[in-house]
Amino acid sequence: MWRRFGALLIDVFLASMLLACTVLAWSAWSGDMPAWGSRALNSAIAAAVLIALLLMVLLDARLQGTPGLQLLDCRLVDARSGQAIGLGRSAKRTVYLLLAVLPLLLGLLWIGWDKHKQGLHDKLAGTLVIREDYALRSLQELAREA
């Protein structure tokens, strides 16, 4: 759970940098800094969030995790086969993640109590976040430890 929390902090930091760059680019293009709560700033925030979500879908599908997961030696895999997930499942997982954070982050807090450390979004999407060294083991070895 703590690796995933650390990965989340890294990803939030990177997404915040994306937001800051988007606002600065908007300011440079328009010639002025948008006021807090303005339509321009809200548009920049919406664009940055959309870009971050799209990047998350692509990175989860192609690289088996976001930069935070990668930096903390974790992989996102199919819960049954242990293989990489495709774009479709990655998109579903991202939608489920958005739904999991709505009720007071309860879908994410589930990770702390779950035997396999799956959040609600992982269970619904059929995915699992594993440590990199676990990825080198066979599914039979992992099943014996569970």
C-alpha positions as CSV (number, residue, x, y, z in Angstrom):
1,M,0.0,0.0,0.0
2,W,2.8,2.5,0.9
3,R,4.5,2.0,-2.5
4,R,1.3,2.8,-4.2
5,F,0.7,5.8,-2.0
6,G,4.2,7.0,-2.9
7,A,3.6,6.4,-6.6
8,L,0.4,8.4,-6.3
9,L,2.3,11.3,-4.7
10,I,4.8,11.2,-7.6
11,D,2.1,11.1,-10.2
12,V,0.2,14.0,-8.5
13,F,3.3,16.0,-8.5
14,L,3.9,15.4,-12.2
15,A,0.3,16.2,-13.0
16,S,0.7,19.4,-11.1
17,M,3.7,20.3,-13.1
18,L,1.7,19.6,-16.3
19,L,-1.0,21.9,-15.0
20,A,1.5,24.6,-14.2
21,C,3.0,24.3,-17.7
22,T,-0.5,24.4,-19.3
23,V,-1.3,27.6,-17.4
24,L,2.1,29.2,-18.3
25,A,1.6,28.2,-22.0
26,W,-1.9,29.7,-22.0
27,S,-0.5,32.9,-20.4
28,A,2.3,33.2,-22.9
29,W,-0.2,32.6,-25.8
30,S,-2.9,34.9,-24.6
31,G,-0.5,37.6,-23.2
32,D,-2.0,37.7,-19.7
33,M,-2.2,35.6,-16.6
34,P,-5.8,34.3,-16.1
35,A,-7.4,35.2,-12.8
36,W,-8.2,32.5,-10.3
37,G,-11.7,31.1,-11.1
38,S,-11.7,32.6,-14.6
39,R,-13.0,30.7,-17.6
40,A,-9.5,30.7,-19.1
41,L,-7.9,29.1,-16.0
42,N,-10.8,26.6,-15.6
43,S,-10.3,25.6,-19.3
44,A,-6.5,25.2,-18.7
45,I,-7.2,23.0,-15.7
46,A,-9.7,20.9,-17.6
47,A,-7.3,20.5,-20.4
48,A,-4.4,19.5,-18.1
49,V,-6.7,16.9,-16.3
50,L,-7.8,15.4,-19.6
51,I,-4.2,15.2,-20.8
52,A,-3.1,13.6,-17.5
53,L,-5.9,11.0,-17.7
54,L,-5.1,10.2,-21.3
55,L,-1.4,9.8,-20.5
56,M,-2.3,7.5,-17.6
57,V,-4.4,5.3,-19.9
58,L,-1.5,5.1,-22.4
59,L,1.2,4.5,-19.9
60,D,-0.7,1.9,-18.0
61,A,-1.4,0.0,-21.2
62,R,2.0,0.3,-22.8
63,L,4.5,0.6,-19.9
64,Q,2.5,-1.3,-17.2
65,G,2.2,1.8,-15.0
66,T,2.5,5.5,-14.5
67,P,5.9,7.1,-13.8
68,G,5.2,6.9,-10.1
69,L,4.7,3.1,-10.3
70,Q,7.7,2.7,-12.5
71,L,10.0,4.7,-10.2
72,L,8.9,2.6,-7.2
73,D,9.5,-0.7,-9.1
74,C,5.8,-1.7,-9.5
75,R,3.9,-3.1,-12.5
76,L,0.3,-3.0,-13.5
77,V,-0.8,-6.5,-14.7
78,D,-3.9,-8.5,-15.5
79,A,-4.9,-10.2,-12.3
80,R,-5.4,-13.6,-13.9
81,S,-2.6,-13.9,-16.4
82,G,0.0,-11.6,-15.0
83,Q,0.4,-10.0,-18.4
84,A,0.2,-6.4,-19.5
85,I,-3.3,-4.9,-19.9
86,G,-4.4,-3.4,-23.2
87,L,-5.8,0.0,-23.9
88,G,-9.4,-1.0,-23.4
89,R,-8.8,-2.4,-19.9
90,S,-6.6,0.6,-19.1
91,A,-9.4,3.0,-20.1
92,K,-11.9,1.0,-18.0
93,R,-9.5,1.0,-15.0
94,T,-9.1,4.8,-15.3
95,V,-12.9,5.3,-15.3
96,Y,-13.3,3.0,-12.4
97,L,-10.5,4.9,-10.6
98,L,-12.5,8.2,-11.0
99,L,-15.5,6.4,-9.5
100,A,-13.4,5.0,-6.7
101,V,-12.2,8.3,-5.5
102,L,-15.7,10.0,-5.5
103,P,-17.0,8.5,-2.2
104,L,-14.3,10.0,0.1
105,L,-11.5,8.0,-1.5
106,L,-13.0,4.8,0.0
107,G,-12.2,2.9,-3.2
108,L,-8.5,3.7,-2.8
109,L,-8.5,3.1,1.0
110,W,-9.7,-0.4,0.2
111,I,-6.1,-1.2,-0.8
112,G,-5.1,-1.2,2.8
113,W,-7.5,-3.9,3.8
114,D,-7.5,-6.1,0.7
115,K,-5.5,-9.3,0.8
116,H,-4.1,-8.7,-2.7
117,K,-3.8,-4.9,-2.2
118,Q,-6.3,-4.1,-4.9
119,G,-8.4,-1.0,-4.9
120,L,-12.0,-1.0,-6.0
121,H,-10.9,0.1,-9.5
122,D,-8.4,-2.8,-9.7
123,K,-11.1,-5.3,-8.7
124,L,-13.6,-4.0,-11.2
125,A,-11.0,-3.9,-14.0
126,G,-9.4,-7.2,-13.1
127,T,-5.9,-5.7,-12.6
128,L,-3.2,-6.0,-10.0
129,V,-0.3,-3.9,-9.1
130,I,2.7,-6.0,-8.2
131,R,6.3,-5.3,-7.3
132,E,8.8,-5.6,-10.1
133,D,10.6,-8.5,-8.4
134,Y,7.3,-10.4,-8.2
135,A,7.0,-10.0,-12.0
136,L,10.0,-12.3,-12.4
137,R,8.3,-15.1,-10.5
138,S,5.9,-17.6,-12.0
139,L,2.2,-17.4,-11.2
140,Q,2.5,-20.8,-9.4
141,E,5.1,-19.4,-7.0
142,L,3.0,-16.4,-6.2
143,A,-0.1,-18.5,-5.7
144,R,1.7,-20.7,-3.2
145,E,2.5,-17.5,-1.1
146,A,-1.0,-16.2,-1.1
